[in-house]
Amino acid sequence: MRTAESDLKDIKELMERSSRFISLSGLSGVFAGIYALIGAFLAHLYLLPINELERSGNSDTINQLPYMILIAGSVLVFSLITAIWFTTRNAAKKKQKIWDRNSKLMLWNLAIPLFAGGCFVIILLAKGTYDLVAPSMLVFYGLALINGSKYTLNDIRYLGYCEIILGLLAAWFSGNGLLFWSIGFGLLHIVYGAVMYRKYER
Amino acid sequence: MKNPIQGLHKEFENRIKLGIMSVLMVNDSIDFNELKDILQVTDGNLASHINALEKKEMIAVKKQFVGKKPNTSYSATINGRTAFSEHLNALENLINKT
């Protein structure tokens, strides 16, 4: 016989499943973190000799911007490809569609703050305010996660809070952008992704 | 003492009707095929339960054209929301009583 308890359980599950995209894979977070750390390491290697030159006062001729953009762009592209791959696999396992109204809503809501942040960072770069680039990326990314959390696993909200706090710290302790960037996009992603994988996919 | 099953609505006793209402409580509006996917039921089965809920004015039906295709979407009425909330409360009361 059906009980009130099983009814309530079904209702809760249906409400969750119909209003959120639950197939977002934790493994994509782990890999995004690893790519970010590799990228940060490459950037660090590249910057070492430049910092030396700066200290001796003749760095005017070196433009590091294209190289940095190339690294950041590659990290983003590889992360997205990996995320799509793992999430498609996870969706098949959960028998959820990857391209439904909830994944669209999730992406759209993630995209709004990300787009604003992207424009903001480009303006900072154009004006030469490099100190605030990493903090802005972290803060806008955090806002995007919180905005998107309504349409996917609610847990990404907490990752969002952490990114915002980290971004503000990075703005305060300026000059350590790369370090904070590595923690926010590298370490936090790995920790978050591993926790999500254990919680929902095993 | 208040009767614990007083708030139970027999309109929602059926499993599929319960499912339809659950989905509509958290989505502003949803179309037939999306609902079918989520609940994993057949066309005919879903249609008959939707009709029953519509007759009781628990849900509202909106027919429109998306391009050239007809599209039917559903949403919960205020009436339906209130009734379903009462139903949920009654279910919770039942659990707490035992």
Contacts between the chains, C-beta under 8 A, distances in Angstrom:
chain1	res1	chain2	res2	distance
A	2	B	15	7.7
A	4	B	91	4.3
A	4	B	92	7.7
A	4	B	94	4.1
A	4	B	95	5.3
A	5	B	95	5.7
A	7	B	18	6.5
A	7	B	91	5.7
A	8	B	88	7.3
A	8	B	91	5.4
A	8	B	92	6.9
A	8	B	95	7.2
A	10	B	15	7.6
A	10	B	18	7.0
A	10	B	19	7.2
A	10	B	22	7.5
A	11	B	18	6.6
A	11	B	22	4.4
A	11	B	88	7.0
A	14	B	19	5.5
A	14	B	22	4.2
A	14	B	23	5.7
A	14	B	38	6.9
A	14	B	39	7.7
A	15	B	22	5.3
A	15	B	23	7.2
A	15	B	25	6.4
A	15	B	26	4.6
A	17	B	38	6.5
A	18	B	22	7.5
A	18	B	23	4.3
A	18	B	26	6.3
A	18	B	27	5.9
A	18	B	30	7.4
A	18	B	38	4.9
A	19	B	26	4.2
A	19	B	27	5.8
A	97	B	37	7.0
A	100	B	34	7.4
A	100	B	37	7.6
A	101	B	30	7.8
A	101	B	34	6.4
